[in-house]
Amino acid sequence: MNVIRGVIGWQAAGPQPSGAETIQKLCDRVASSTLLEDRRDAVRALKSLSKKYRMEVGTQAMDHLINVLQTDRSDSEILGYALDTLYNIICNDEEEEQDESEDAVTPVLVSGKHKNIPIPDENAQKQADDLGAQFTETFIQDSEHVTLLLTLLEEFDFHVRWPGVKLLTALLKNQGVQVQGIILVSPMGVSRLMDLLADSREVIRNDGLLLLQQLTKSNAAIQKIVAFENAFERLLDIITEEGSSDGGIVVEDCLLLLLNLLKNNSSNQNFFKEGSYIQRMKPWFEVGDDNSGWSAQKVTNLHLMLQLVRVMVSPVNSPGATASCQKSMYQCGLLQQLCTILMATGVPADILTETINTVSEVIRGSQVNQDYFASVNAPSNPPRPAIVVLLMSMVNERQPFVLRCAVLYCFQCFLYKNQKGQSEIVATLLPSTIDANSISAGQLLCGGLFSADSLSNWCAAVALAHALQDNLTQKEQLLRVQLATSLGKPPVSLLQQCTNILSQGSKVQTRVGLLMLLCTWINNCPIAVTHFLHNQENVPFLTAQISENLGEDERLVQGLCALLLGICIYYNDNSLENYTKEKLKQLIEKRIGKENFVEKLGFITKHELYSRAAQKPQPVFPSPEQMLFDHEFTKLVKELEGMITKAVHKSSEEEKKEEEVKKTLEQHDNIVTQYKELIREQDAQIQQLKEQVSSMSSQNEQMQTTLTQQLSQIQQHKDQYNILKLKLGKENQSNSQGDGSQINGLQTEELTQLREEVEELRKQHSLLQTQLSEKDTLINTLRSETMQAVEGSAEGSDNTELLKELEALRNQIQSQSAEINQMKAERQELLRRAEAGSSDAVSGSDGSLDAAKMAELDSRLAAQTAETERLKEEAKSSSETRADLEQQLASATSTVAILQTEKSKLQTEVQESKKEQDDLLMLLADQDQKIHSLKQRLKDLGETVDDEDDLDARDQTDDDEEDDEDED
């Protein structure tokens, strides 16, 4: 401590050391001292000297301070002193510079005395900026220094984190691009900085906002990373916590950071929209009824909020993204809230102007939003449309210039790509719709067009031109407008009145506005050109204006007159004999000269205000005198200049050739159109045929499925009959093996019961045979009707396959019937044998009296009794089998009913098909060649196409195969 006290200057005697020497000793102490306390005291002393001796501390102590940051990480106090010292030597803030400016004096020897002469403030500020930039460049030469600083920001200690945030902010201000590059490649660099927004200490959070503002300037990559680190959610939460528009400077900082993230960054804009953050902006604009006492901070906040809305719907964004944001703003009620502010009272002028500009871009090109804006009424008595109220402000010369420009921009955006709105505006000028009791938009535009204020003339002319932009119908409708100039004189058309004012030699701004209106009006409208040329004074006036050598201010008027005359040439339909295209070009060549005409036409694009107006749609001018060009008109000039130049230099022969070429092209287009229509009709026919083929294919699949089910059911019946046949065969064998001569009266009774069961079974089989015969008859009927349908149908191949399948089903049923008949014969044989056995048993019992035979007969009787029991069991199982057969027969009957229904459907479809065939035959007579070519194309594509010869040959082959099978 004694060393430091001596260095600082507490010694009573001896020469006083200079600042540079003191700083050198302190730096040596920082570098060589082994005690942490000594190093801490030395760094604290450097911090106290860093503002007064900024140059010396920066040049001598920077390396030592960086070394302290690297080695003394465990002591937060010395880290805080080192970071504060680095901030003092790097920072260029005005507050810091004001402190320095008090000491920034140069001693000058005057009359033997020292006199302090202050350095000029501008030079001092410039030197300070240069000094900060130099020290920043020295610090960031090694990128590890910035990485070290990012690591220190993870320290939670206030005395480390806060000066670290301020130091990094100062580095970004001085060398933003280089520091951004280092942070971008640093692992988790941006994420560490985003953690500052979550700090509970407001000082660090607020300075973190300033840091992120500097970090995100003009760097799209960092902007995307910050956005995807949930920046939007955090910033909107802070704005809400701070009171939205009523909040303080923190809200302003959040809004500035949001503007940095969203402006000219389509990715972040899309992320903001998809995250439903637009909906969270609506509460910002909910101002109360009492709008008095707007603080400066609230005005600033609301101004930035409106700018944020405009960033999302800016005309420079992609059309799709802009339309999507406009839709979201309407659906969430944001547009309605903005219109409420627009019509409210007591709103400051600059907020009202910015709100008008914001509403303009929210409705620009969006039909739904434009329709809503047209329905908004001002809270007046009686209510007036918002458009009318705004136009009243535009044509009022007492209103602020920026407000009038904003209203004009709003009107332009309302009419942009809005033909419905254009027709409504023009309709207010037509005689049939004028209401004398109310003020309309058309009346205000006409009043502004012919007022004494040149700015009102220009604004009204441009607004009316936008009502005609790219709308031929409204250009023709506007020709009907008649104006009453004075009492006792007949009314004149609006077109004539515009040319009259133009010829009276009014102010340049008024004439420029009228010429832009006339050029837009007659552009691409031959009827309007004819009306304009019909006035005998218009063409001589234009040629006189163009041919004169006027001053610099009149050159723009000459160029616009040349453009107007060029449009009259290009869109002339030669309906007026005195002003045909050829005669007008001859007039230009004689009175003006073609080269001079083209030169005067080029004056428009060479004007300095032309390029400024062509940059963006919003009319922004520093003063009313510079308000000469409209953005849409600059695009029109760019489109017409080359076309008019070519039209003026073309000869009559070239024009004739062009007309012939146009006629040829029109004829060719007509032929192509006819062929296209023919192709469309043929495609429609082909599509219908394809649909018919697909429907018949589906019907065929359904019938095949039905036949498959029937075949499976018949196979089940066949299997059941085979099982029953085997059981009956066993019964016949058991009956043949029994000796009838030794059956007593009990056996005869059992055999009688068995005979009755067999008789009942025979009846049931007879009933089954009758039902099968009916089914066979039904199938034969279906077969004959199907044959008739096949003969009358054009789709022969599909029905032939169905016939074959039905024939196969009939053969199977016939074979099944034969098996049943055979089974019946076997059962009858069994019955006959049983009766013969019973008669033999009766006669044998009467003639036998021998005891030995009786014993043998008893044993046989026991055996026969057992056999009878076995036959009973088999008869029982046969009864169960019979029940199953009855159930299967019922299923087959239902299947036959389904088949009969399908048959009736098929008959109906066949009749419809025959009717369609008659219609198709008439159509196919004309389309035979085309169908042949389509078949050839299908063959070339590898598709299989069956011709009629192939089908006949296939049918013949199938018939031969069936005959061979029948012979076999």
GIVEN-V825669 format. One record per backbone hydrogen bond with DSSP energy under -0.5 kcal/mol. CO is the residue of the C=O (numbers start at 1). NH is the residue of the N-H. E is the energy in kcal/mol with one decimal. If there is no record, write none. Layout:
co:nh:e
CO:NH:E
CO:NH:E
This chain:
co:nh:e
1:5:-2.6
2:6:-2.2
3:7:-2.2
4:8:-3.0
5:9:-1.5
5:10:-2.5
18:22:-2.3
19:23:-2.5
20:24:-2.1
21:25:-2.4
22:26:-2.4
23:27:-2.4
24:28:-2.3
25:29:-2.3
26:30:-2.4
27:31:-2.2
28:32:-2.5
29:33:-2.1
35:39:-1.9
36:40:-2.5
37:41:-2.4
38:42:-2.2
39:43:-2.4
40:44:-2.3
41:45:-2.1
42:46:-2.2
43:47:-2.1
44:48:-1.8
45:49:-1.3
46:50:-1.0
47:50:-0.5
49:53:-2.8
51:54:-0.6
53:57:-2.5
54:58:-2.3
55:59:-2.4
56:60:-2.3
57:61:-2.4
58:62:-0.7
61:65:-2.6
62:66:-2.5
63:67:-2.0
64:68:-2.0
65:69:-2.0
66:70:-1.4
67:71:-2.4
68:72:-2.5
72:75:-1.0
74:76:-0.7
75:79:-1.4
76:80:-2.2
77:81:-2.0
78:82:-2.3
79:83:-2.5
80:84:-2.3
81:85:-2.2
82:86:-2.4
83:87:-2.2
84:88:-2.2
85:89:-1.7
86:90:-1.3
87:91:-2.8
93:97:-2.2
94:98:-2.2
95:99:-1.4
96:100:-1.7
97:101:-2.8
98:102:-0.9
99:103:-0.6
100:103:-1.2
100:104:-1.1
103:105:-2.0
104:119:-1.4
105:107:-0.5
106:117:-1.5
108:110:-0.7
108:115:-2.6
110:113:-1.8
113:110:-3.5
115:108:-1.9
115:117:-0.6
116:118:-0.6
117:106:-1.4
120:124:-2.3
121:125:-2.8
122:126:-2.3
123:127:-2.7
124:128:-2.6
125:129:-2.4
126:130:-2.5
127:131:-2.6
128:132:-2.7
129:133:-2.4
130:134:-2.3
131:135:-2.5
132:136:-2.4
133:137:-2.4
134:138:-2.1
135:139:-2.4
136:140:-2.3
138:141:-0.7
139:142:-0.6
141:143:-0.7
142:145:-2.0
142:146:-0.6
143:147:-1.9
144:148:-2.7
145:149:-2.0
146:150:-2.2
147:151:-1.9
148:152:-2.1
149:153:-1.2
151:154:-1.5
152:155:-1.7
157:160:-1.2
157:161:-2.8
158:162:-2.0
160:164:-1.5
161:165:-2.3
162:166:-2.2
163:167:-2.4
164:168:-2.3
165:169:-2.1
166:170:-2.2
167:171:-2.2
168:172:-2.1
169:173:-2.0
170:174:-1.9
171:175:-2.8
175:179:-2.2
176:180:-2.6
177:181:-2.1
178:182:-1.8
179:183:-2.6
180:184:-2.3
181:185:-1.4
182:186:-0.9
186:189:-2.0
188:192:-1.8
189:193:-1.4
190:194:-2.0
191:195:-1.2
193:196:-1.3
194:197:-1.3
195:198:-1.1
196:199:-1.4
200:202:-0.7
201:205:-2.3
202:206:-3.0
203:207:-2.2
204:208:-2.1
205:209:-1.6
206:210:-1.5
207:211:-2.2
208:212:-2.5
209:213:-2.0
210:214:-1.8
211:215:-2.2
212:216:-2.1
214:217:-0.7
216:219:-1.0
219:223:-2.1
220:224:-2.2
221:225:-2.0
222:226:-2.8
223:227:-2.3
224:228:-2.3
225:229:-0.7
226:229:-0.8
226:231:-1.0
227:230:-0.9
227:231:-0.5
230:234:-1.7
231:235:-2.9
232:236:-2.4
233:237:-1.9
234:238:-2.3
235:239:-2.5
236:240:-2.1
237:241:-2.6
238:242:-2.4
239:244:-3.0
240:243:-1.0
243:246:-1.9
244:247:-1.8
248:251:-0.6
248:252:-1.2
249:253:-2.3
250:254:-2.3
251:255:-2.4
252:256:-2.4
253:257:-2.1
254:258:-2.3
255:259:-2.4
256:260:-2.0
257:261:-2.0
258:262:-1.8
259:263:-2.5
262:265:-1.7
265:269:-2.2
266:270:-2.5
267:271:-2.1
268:272:-2.6
269:273:-2.2
270:274:-2.9
271:275:-1.7
272:277:-1.9
273:276:-1.7
278:281:-1.5
279:282:-0.8
281:284:-1.1
281:285:-0.5
282:285:-1.5
283:286:-1.3
285:287:-1.7
289:291:-1.1
293:295:-0.6
295:299:-2.2
296:300:-2.2
297:301:-2.7
298:302:-2.7
299:303:-2.1
300:304:-2.2
301:305:-2.3
302:306:-2.2
303:307:-1.9
304:308:-2.0
305:309:-1.8
306:310:-2.2
307:311:-2.0
308:312:-1.2
309:313:-1.0
311:314:-0.7
314:317:-1.8
318:322:-2.5
319:323:-2.5
320:324:-2.0
321:325:-2.2
322:326:-2.6
323:327:-2.1
324:328:-2.1
325:329:-2.5
326:330:-1.7
327:331:-2.4
328:332:-2.2
329:334:-1.4
329:335:-1.6
330:333:-0.7
333:337:-1.8
334:338:-2.2
335:339:-2.3
336:340:-1.6
337:341:-1.8
338:342:-2.2
339:343:-1.7
340:344:-0.6
341:344:-0.8
348:352:-2.5
349:353:-2.6
350:354:-2.2
351:355:-2.3
352:356:-2.2
353:357:-2.1
354:358:-2.2
355:359:-2.9
356:360:-2.1
357:361:-1.7
358:362:-1.8
359:363:-1.8
360:364:-0.9
363:366:-1.6
365:367:-0.7
366:370:-2.6
367:371:-2.4
368:372:-2.1
369:373:-2.5
370:374:-2.0
371:375:-0.9
372:375:-0.9
372:376:-0.5
373:376:-1.1
376:386:-2.7
378:380:-2.5
378:384:-0.6
384:378:-3.6
385:389:-1.9
386:390:-2.4
387:391:-2.4
388:392:-1.9
389:393:-1.3
390:394:-1.9
391:395:-2.1
393:396:-0.7
395:397:-0.7
396:399:-1.5
400:404:-2.0
401:405:-2.2
402:406:-2.1
403:407:-2.2
404:408:-2.1
405:409:-2.3
406:410:-2.3
407:411:-2.4
408:412:-2.4
409:413:-2.5
410:414:-2.0
411:415:-1.5
412:416:-0.8
413:365:-0.8
415:418:-1.6
416:365:-0.6
418:422:-2.2
419:423:-2.3
420:424:-1.8
421:425:-2.1
422:426:-2.5
423:427:-2.1
424:428:-0.9
425:428:-0.7
426:429:-1.7
426:430:-0.7
427:430:-0.7
430:433:-1.2
430:434:-0.7
431:434:-0.6
434:436:-0.6
435:438:-1.0
438:440:-0.5
440:444:-1.9
441:445:-2.2
442:446:-2.5
443:447:-2.5
444:448:-2.4
445:449:-2.2
446:450:-1.5
448:451:-0.8
452:454:-0.6
453:457:-2.0
454:458:-2.4
455:459:-2.7
456:460:-2.6
457:461:-2.3
458:462:-2.5
459:463:-2.5
460:464:-2.5
461:465:-2.0
462:466:-1.8
463:467:-1.1
464:468:-0.5
465:468:-1.0
465:469:-0.5
468:471:-1.7
471:475:-1.5
472:476:-1.9
473:477:-2.1
474:478:-2.2
475:479:-0.6
476:479:-0.6
477:480:-1.8
478:481:-1.3
481:494:-1.7
483:485:-0.8
483:492:-2.5
486:489:-1.4
492:483:-3.9
493:497:-2.3
494:498:-2.0
495:499:-1.8
496:500:-2.1
497:501:-2.3
498:502:-2.1
499:503:-1.9
500:504:-0.7
501:504:-0.7
501:506:-0.5
502:505:-1.0
507:511:-2.4
508:512:-2.8
509:513:-2.0
510:514:-2.3
511:515:-2.6
512:516:-2.2
513:517:-2.0
514:518:-2.6
515:519:-2.6
516:520:-2.3
517:521:-2.3
518:522:-2.5
519:523:-1.1
522:525:-1.6
525:529:-2.0
526:530:-2.3
527:531:-2.2
528:532:-2.4
529:533:-2.6
530:534:-1.5
531:535:-0.7
532:535:-0.7
534:536:-0.7
535:538:-1.3
535:539:-0.6
536:540:-0.6
537:541:-1.6
538:542:-2.3
539:543:-2.5
540:544:-2.1
541:545:-2.3
542:546:-2.3
543:547:-2.2
544:548:-1.2
548:550:-0.9
551:555:-0.6
552:555:-0.8
554:558:-2.2
555:559:-2.5
556:560:-2.2
557:561:-2.3
558:562:-2.3
559:563:-2.1
560:564:-2.4
561:565:-2.4
562:566:-2.3
563:567:-2.2
564:568:-1.7
565:569:-1.3
566:570:-2.7
567:571:-2.5
569:572:-1.1
575:577:-0.6
576:579:-0.7
577:580:-0.6
580:584:-2.4
581:585:-2.1
582:586:-2.1
583:587:-2.2
584:588:-2.2
585:589:-2.3
586:590:-2.0
587:591:-2.8
587:592:-0.5
588:592:-1.9
588:593:-3.9
593:597:-2.5
594:598:-2.4
595:599:-2.3
596:600:-2.5
597:601:-2.2
598:602:-1.7
600:603:-1.1
601:604:-1.1
602:606:-1.2
603:607:-0.6
604:607:-1.2
607:610:-0.9
607:611:-0.9
608:612:-0.9
609:613:-1.9
610:614:-1.6
612:615:-0.9
612:616:-0.5
618:620:-1.0
619:621:-0.5
623:626:-1.0
624:627:-1.4
626:628:-1.4
630:634:-1.8
631:635:-1.4
632:636:-1.6
633:637:-2.5
634:638:-2.2
635:639:-1.6
636:640:-2.2
637:641:-2.4
638:642:-0.5
639:643:-0.6
640:644:-2.9
641:645:-2.1
642:646:-2.1
643:647:-2.2
644:648:-2.4
645:649:-1.6
646:650:-1.0
651:655:-2.0
652:656:-2.4
653:657:-2.7
654:658:-2.6
655:659:-2.8
656:660:-2.7
657:661:-2.9
658:662:-2.9
659:663:-2.7
660:664:-3.0
661:665:-2.9
662:666:-2.8
663:667:-3.0
664:668:-3.1
665:669:-2.9
666:670:-2.6
667:671:-2.8
668:672:-2.9
669:673:-2.6
670:674:-2.5
671:675:-2.7
672:676:-2.6
673:677:-2.5
674:678:-2.7
675:679:-2.8
676:680:-2.5
677:681:-2.5
678:682:-2.7
679:683:-2.9
680:684:-2.3
681:685:-2.4
682:686:-2.9
683:687:-2.5
684:688:-2.3
685:689:-2.6
686:690:-2.6
687:691:-2.2
688:692:-2.4
689:693:-2.7
690:694:-2.6
691:695:-2.4
692:696:-2.5
693:697:-2.3
694:698:-2.2
695:699:-2.2
696:700:-2.5
697:701:-2.3
698:702:-2.2
699:703:-2.3
700:704:-2.5
701:705:-2.3
702:706:-2.2
703:707:-2.6
704:708:-2.3
705:709:-2.1
706:710:-2.2
707:711:-2.6
708:712:-2.2
709:713:-2.2
710:714:-2.6
711:715:-2.3
712:716:-2.0
713:717:-2.3
714:718:-2.5
715:719:-2.3
716:720:-2.2
717:721:-2.4
718:722:-2.2
719:723:-2.1
720:724:-2.2
721:725:-2.3
722:726:-2.2
723:727:-2.1
724:728:-2.3
725:729:-2.1
726:730:-2.0
727:731:-1.8
728:732:-2.1
729:733:-2.1
730:734:-2.4
731:735:-2.1
732:736:-2.2
733:737:-1.9
734:738:-1.1
738:740:-0.8
739:742:-1.4
740:743:-1.2
742:744:-0.6
744:748:-1.9
745:749:-1.8
746:750:-1.9
747:751:-2.8
748:752:-2.1
749:753:-2.1
750:754:-2.5
751:755:-2.5
752:756:-2.2
753:757:-2.1
754:758:-2.5
755:759:-2.4
756:760:-2.6
757:761:-2.6
758:762:-2.3
759:763:-2.3
760:764:-2.4
761:765:-2.2
762:766:-2.2
763:767:-2.6
764:768:-2.4
765:769:-2.6
766:770:-2.4
767:771:-2.5
768:772:-2.4
769:773:-2.1
770:774:-2.3
771:775:-2.4
772:776:-2.4
773:777:-2.6
774:778:-2.5
775:779:-2.3
776:780:-2.3
777:781:-2.4
778:782:-2.6
779:783:-2.4
780:784:-2.4
781:785:-2.6
782:786:-2.4
783:787:-2.2
784:788:-2.0
785:789:-2.3
786:790:-2.4
787:791:-2.1
788:792:-1.5
789:793:-0.7
790:793:-0.7
794:796:-1.3
795:799:-1.2
796:800:-2.1
797:801:-1.5
798:802:-1.5
799:803:-2.3
800:804:-2.2
801:805:-2.1
802:806:-2.2
803:807:-2.5
804:808:-2.3
805:809:-2.1
806:810:-2.2
807:811:-2.3
808:812:-2.2
809:813:-2.2
810:814:-2.5
811:815:-2.5
812:816:-2.3
813:817:-2.4
814:818:-2.3
815:819:-2.1
816:820:-2.1
817:821:-2.3
818:822:-2.5
819:823:-2.4
820:824:-2.2
821:825:-2.3
822:826:-2.2
823:827:-2.0
824:828:-2.2
825:829:-2.3
826:830:-2.2
827:831:-2.4
828:832:-2.6
829:833:-2.4
830:834:-2.2
831:835:-2.3
832:836:-2.2
833:837:-2.5
834:838:-1.7
835:839:-1.9
836:840:-2.0
837:841:-1.9
838:842:-1.6
839:843:-1.9
840:844:-2.1
841:845:-1.5
842:846:-1.4
843:847:-1.4
844:848:-0.6
847:849:-0.5
850:854:-1.7
851:855:-2.2
852:856:-2.3
853:857:-2.9
854:858:-2.3
855:859:-2.1
856:860:-2.4
857:861:-2.5
858:862:-2.3
859:863:-2.1
860:864:-3.3
861:865:-2.5
862:866:-2.1
863:867:-2.3
864:868:-2.4
865:869:-2.3
866:870:-2.2
867:871:-2.2
868:872:-2.3
869:873:-2.2
870:874:-2.2
871:875:-2.7
872:876:-2.6
873:877:-2.4
874:878:-2.3
875:879:-2.1
876:880:-2.0
877:881:-2.4
878:882:-2.4
879:883:-2.1
880:884:-2.2
881:885:-2.4
882:886:-2.4
883:887:-2.2
884:888:-2.6
885:889:-2.6
886:890:-2.2
887:891:-2.0
888:892:-2.5
889:893:-2.4
890:894:-2.3
891:895:-2.2
892:896:-2.5
893:897:-2.0
894:898:-2.3
895:899:-2.6
896:900:-2.4
897:901:-2.2
898:902:-2.6
899:903:-2.1
900:904:-2.2
901:905:-2.4
902:906:-2.7
903:907:-2.5
904:908:-2.5
905:909:-2.9
906:910:-2.5
907:911:-2.4
908:912:-2.5
909:913:-2.9
910:914:-2.4
911:915:-2.1
912:916:-2.8
913:917:-2.5
914:918:-2.0
915:919:-1.7
916:920:-3.0
917:921:-2.5
918:922:-1.0
919:923:-1.5
920:924:-3.7
921:925:-0.9
922:926:-0.5
923:926:-0.9
923:927:-1.1
924:928:-0.5
927:931:-2.5
928:932:-2.1
929:933:-2.1
930:934:-2.4
931:935:-2.5
932:936:-2.1
933:937:-2.2
934:938:-2.4
935:939:-2.3
936:940:-2.3
937:941:-1.8
938:943:-2.6
939:942:-1.4
943:945:-0.6
945:947:-0.6
947:951:-1.9
948:952:-2.2
949:953:-2.3
950:954:-2.3
951:955:-2.6
952:956:-2.4
953:957:-2.2
954:958:-2.5
955:959:-2.3
956:960:-2.2
957:961:-2.1
958:962:-2.0
959:963:-2.2
960:964:-2.2
961:965:-2.1
962:966:-2.3
963:967:-2.2
964:968:-2.2
